[in-house]
Amino acid sequence: MHIIINHSSMIPIYEQIVDQIKTMIVDGALTADTCLPSVRALAGELKISALTVKKAYDALEQDGFTVTVHGKGTFVKAANQQLLKEEQKKEVEQLLEQGISKGRRCGITDDEMRELFQLLLEEE
């Protein structure tokens, strides 16, 4: 599993792991019943604390993306792809709302924000 950790990011490491694994599940790179690396193996690979990986795995299980079988490992749970995509849309919506709020606090008009958003879309 290829996970990239940005140590200078303001996003906690466990959230970076959760986000990347969720994306792999939604994109089909990780399919139902795929066994994730053990907590210790992934922690060693990423050179981070096992507790951080455990926190990420717990969050994935709580969100319904994985299931842990004691003594066997953590597995990708069979899930409705549409529900997974909807969750990602909610996360993007929250981020956009934060950006709009920040823009308004800075005195940026709605038209200026639309123009900026359009420019950013064109860059991708």
Steps between C-alpha positions, in 0.01 A plus 500: 500500500642835397431771758680833503527691826556876491665582833475875437123486440256640755291184449575242770689194375222257592253708294738494204506119524120480531445732203740310275359157589142626447604634160657164408177324598278740304730482195498120513873464571398323823211262454273324749676241719847639423715470811672823602859485625531431871520802727866428574589437136343824377648696790845363412453573130390859568746547788228617738352382828290184500250692712449744211426216258271338757308827532462517120382138481252561784362806316463299177311231687279753676417659164404157361786462253677209669437215740757355739506128571692430819810298420450528124533870415309798364306447179327732254129470555264443210325832459275693272726708273233770474499545880878525504494763225230692689721512809784645298266762354397601854864547596566719194184699574623570854835619368332725244277648773811576706662667199191711432480608864868593500460691173208700636693581819781629278262718301504297179177536306296204377586588141871507583467161670317355197776630274768354726318166517468491120873573463585220742277256312675587174844432654408142582 
